[in-house]
């Protein structure tokens, strides 16, 4: 077992940070707080109290030598006397200057650019581990999908009949649907298992990178393998819930016998599915980092995203568009090259025919798919994990616990 810190769910959640609120420093030095229930430091990490290199969000830094009581940003607490000997106004330091940064992100509420930069920085700082995970999984997915396409689509008489015959027989239609179902099953299972493995292991890598710690492929596997079954169940259950949100309203409209009601149900179902997708989008990192069960992780994500739905939706939508564009840009040249090498023209690419797909085509186009997946998998998993950490920083003061786990010493005078 590695020395990764625990990410357990807090027993009691403090109120959400408000960076704009300022209160006075206590008149007397406070005792260093005990380890809260929301965090368990890993072996060899000495527990440390204090604000860990910066004041807590919502607290005014200080005292500073020469600071004027009642100066800008200073509000003495009720019933407290301001310290004597402060003569000059305090320096104008914002929360960003105080945020410790032991790893790939500063320990404070994050913006969109910092979340994306943190995901990219994780891939760069731990490129050996990240590349081994994402590249290995991408190769297996492309290999299984390519073989399934060749066996059940390219060499399928039923698929060829459906492509060339506008009025196929019942037997041709049945054979084509069976082959298409076989290909979809193999490719879908490969994608599902690969996605679960990538999410699990890359989430562990991100959690270490936040603390500035290195992680090997073996350590990522050891920390994630016990949760793989639960993560697979979580992925399946989440997909089932989202599909049901779309299908049930449509089915009700069909049963009533009203096409207009079915269309309205489909629109309402799509809206409901998107809403649920956002509310449950952080269940995977919650399950992996807090060692939760499936239903507990779903409730955890649902609660964390409350009051932040539009922000999470915007970030997730932007990242989805971004990684789709990046994958398309990487795969497109290899697809064109595969057509040129395989058939000497791009007619097959334009017509979309599957009958002429060769092993050469699958090999060259698969290289583009592997590159696209190897780049986008770490970004997708990293953004989800950092969104989870960001919301816990905002709602549960996780930044203080992360600083303690990283061994950051308290700021003098705080």
N, C-alpha and C positions, 0 to 999 in steps of 0.2 A: 504494500500500500504506500502510496506516495504521501508527501507532506502537504498536499493541497488543503487549504482551509475549508472548513465546513460552511455550507450556505444554508443553514437550517432556518426554517421559518420562525420569526420572533414570536415569543409568547405574548407580548403586548407591543403594539405598534405606536410609537410616538407620533405627534401631529406632523403633518407635511411641512417641509421647510418653506419659508417665505424669505428669499434673499433680500427683499427690500425692507424687512423689519429690523430695527436696530434697538438693542437694549444695552444697558450699562454693564460693564464688567462687575463681578461681585466685589464687595468691599474687602472681603477676606479671601485668601487663597482657598480654593476648593480642594477637597481630597480627590485623588485620582479615582475615577469610577471603576467599579468592578466589571468583569466581563459580562456584557448583556447576553440575554438568552438568544438573541438573533444571530449570534456568530460564535463559532468555535474555532479557535486558532489551531493550526496544524502543529505537529510535533516539532519541537525545536524553536518555536516562535514565542519569544517572551511576551507576556501580556503587558501592555503599557497603557496608561491612562492619558488624559489630556486631549486637547483638540488636534494633536498630530500634525503640527506644522502650520496650522491656520485655525482661526476661531470657528466655532460652529456656525452654521447658517442661521441668520437671525440674531447673532451676537456681535457686538461692537468690539473690535480689537483694542488691546491696550492693557494697562496704561502705558503710555509712552512718555519718556522724559520731556518735560517742557510742554505737555499738552494742557490746553486751557479747558477747565471744566465748563460745560455749556457750550463748547466750541462746535464746529460743524460735525454733525453725526453723533454727538454725545448727548445722551439723555440719562441722567442719574436715576437709579431705581427709586421707587417710592420709599421714603423714610431713610434714604442713604445720603451721607454727606460726601461731596466730591473730594477726592484727594487733594491735599495742598501741594503747592510747588509746581503747578502746571502753568506754564506761561505762554507757550506758542500753540497755534492751532495744529491739530493732528495732521499727519500726512494723508493725502487722499488715495488710499489704497482700496481697490474694489475686491470683491470676493475672489476674482481670478488670480490676483497676485498671491493669495494665501493658499490656494489649492495645491496640495502635495500631488506629485506625479511619479509614483514609484515604477509605473509600467507604461502601458500604451495610452492611457487616458488620465486626465487630471481627476482627482477625487472630489468631484462636485457635480451638480446637475449639468448634463451635456447638451450641446446643440447638435443639429443634424450633421454639420461638417465634422465635428469631433467624433460622432458615432461612426461615420464612414471612414474617417482617418484612423480611428482605433481598429476597425476591422482590417484595413489595409496594412497598418503597422504591425498587427499580430502576424499576418501572413509573411511580412518581410522579416520581422525579428526572429520568428520561429519557422523559417521557410523549409528546413529539412523535414520537420515533423508534419507541417501543414501540407507540403508537397507529397510526402509519402502517403498521407491519408487520402487527400483529394485525388491524386493521380491514380493511386491503386484502385480506389472505388470507381473512378470514371472508366478505367480500362475494363474492369469486370462488367460494368453496365453496358458499355458499347459492344463488348465481345458477345455477351448473351443476346443483346438486342439484334446485332448483325446476323448472328447464326439463325436466330428465330425468323428474321426477315427473309433470309435466303431459303430456308426450308419451307416456310408456310405461306409466303407471299410470292416470292419470285418464281418458285417451282410449283405453284399451285394451279392446277387446271381450272379449278373453280374461280379463282381470282382472275385468271386470264379470260375466262368466258364472260365474267361480269364486265371486264374492261372493253371487250370487243363486241359483245352481243347486247344490243339495247333491249332485247326481249329474252332473257335467259330462262331456261327451263327450271322446274322446281328442284331437280337434282343439282343443277349447276349452282343455283342460289343457295341451297343447303351446304354444298361443299365449300363454296366461297365464304359463307358466314362461319363455318366451323374452322376453316384455316385462319380467318381473321381473328376469331376468338382465341385460338391457340397462340398466335403471335402476340396479341394484346396481353394475354395472361402472363407469358414468359417475360415480355418487356416490362409489364407493370410490376410484377414481383421483383424483378431485378432493380427497377427504379426505386421501389418502396424500401427494400432492404438496404440498398446503397444509401438512400437518403437518411435512413435511421442511423446507420453506422457513421456517416459523415457528421450528422447533427450531434450525436453523442460525443464523439471524440473531439471534434472541433470546439464544442462548447467547453470542454475541459481545458483545451489549449488556451482559449480566450480568458477563462477564469484565472489561469496562472499568469498570463501576459498582463492582466490588470495589476497584479502584484509585483511585476517585474521579475518573475521567476521563469526559468527554463523548464521545458517538459519534453521528454522523449516519447517516441512512438509507443514503447512498452508501458510507460507511465500513463499515457492517455488511455490506452486499452485497459489497463488494470482499474483505473478510476471509473471507466464507463461501462464495462462489460456486465456488471451486476444490474444495471438499469436498462439494458437493451430490450429485454422482454417487455418491461413496462412502457418503454418509449414506443415500441412497435404497437402495443395495444392503444396507447394514446393517439398515435398517428391514425390508426384505423378508426378509432371512435370519433376523432375530430372530423375525419373525412365523411364518415357515416352521418354525423349530425348536420354537416353542411349540405350534403346531397339531399338528406331528408327535408331540410328547410326549403329547398327548391321544389322537390317532387311532390310533397304532401299538398301544398296549395293547388298545384296544377291538377293533381289527381282528384281533389275535391270538386274542382270545376268540371272535370270530365264526367264524374259520377252524377253531378247535377244535370249534365247534358247541355251546358251553356258554354259555347266557345268564347264568348266575351268574358265570362267569369274565369275560364281557364287561362286566358291571356292575362287578366288582372292578377290572378293567383301566381302566374309565372313571374310577373314583375315584382309583386310583393315578396315572393320567395327568393328572388335574386337579391333584393335589398336586405332581407333577413339573413341570407347566407353571408353576405359581405360583412354585416354587423357582427355576426357570430365569429367569422374568421378573424376579425380584428380583436374581439374580446378574448379569444382563445389562442392568439398567436404567440403568447409568451409562456404557454404551458410547458413546452419542451425544455427551455432552460430552467424553469422552476422545478421540473421533475428531476433534471440531471444535477443541479447544483444544491437543491435542498433535500435530495433523496426522498422525494414525495411519492405517494401512490398516484395512480392515473386520475381518479376523481378529485383528489386533493389538489393536484397540479392544475387541473382545469378550473377549479374554484379559485385557486391562487391567481392565475392569469386573469380571470374574470374580474377579480377584485382590484388587482394592480392597475388594469387598464381603465377602470372607472374614473370619470372626470378627465381622462386624457385620450378619449376615443379618437377625436379628430386628429390630434397630433400623431398618434400611433398609426392611424390610417394613412395619413399623408406620407409619413416616412416609409412605411411598408410598401405603399403603392409606388413611390419614387424609386425605391431600391429594386422592386420587381421589374419596373420598366428599364432601369439601368442595366441590371444583369441580363435581361432578355436581349437588349441591344448589343451588349458586349459579346454574349454567346453567339448571336447572329452574325456579327462582324467577323468573329473568329472562324465560324463554320462555313460561311458562304464561299470564300475562295477555294476551300478544299472540296466543296460540293461541285463547283464548276470544274475544277481540275479532275475530279473523279469522272465526270461525264466526258470530258475531252479525252482522257486516257482510256476509258472503258469503251466508248463508242465512236470517238472521233468527232462528236458534235454535242450540242446541248439540247437536242430534241427531246431526249428522255426527261431532262430536268424541266423543260417547258410543258410537256404533255403530262408529266406526273405518272408515267407508266411504270409498273413494278415488274413487268414481264422480262425486261432486259437488264435487271440488276445483276451484276457479276460480283465475284469475290474481290476483284480489283477495285471496283466502285465502293464496295463496303469497307475495304481496308483504308482507302484514301479519305473517304468521307468520315470514317470512324476516327481518324486522327484529329480532324477538326472538332468532332464531338468531344473527344477526350480533352483537348486543349480548352474548349469552352467550359466544360464541367470543372476542370481543375482550377480555373480562375474564378468561376462564379460560386462554387460550393463554399469556399472559405468566407467569401463576402456575405453570402446569405446567412450562414450560421453565425458569423461574427456580429452582424447587425442585430439579429434576434437576441443574442446573449447580452450585448451592450445595452439594448433597449430595456431588458429586464433589470440590469444593474442600475441604469439611470433612474428607473421608476422606484427602485428600492432606496436609492440615495435620496430622492425627493420626498419619499413618504416615510422612510424608516431609519434615516441617518446611517445608512450602510457605509457611507464614506468614512465615518469614524472607525467602524469595525475593520474596514479594508486597510486603513492606515495602521491600525494596531497590528493586524496580521502581517503587514509589510515591514513592521519594525521601525516605523517612523517615529522619531522622538518629538515630544511636545515642543511647541514654540515657546521661547523664553518669555515669561511674563504673562502667559495666557492661562 
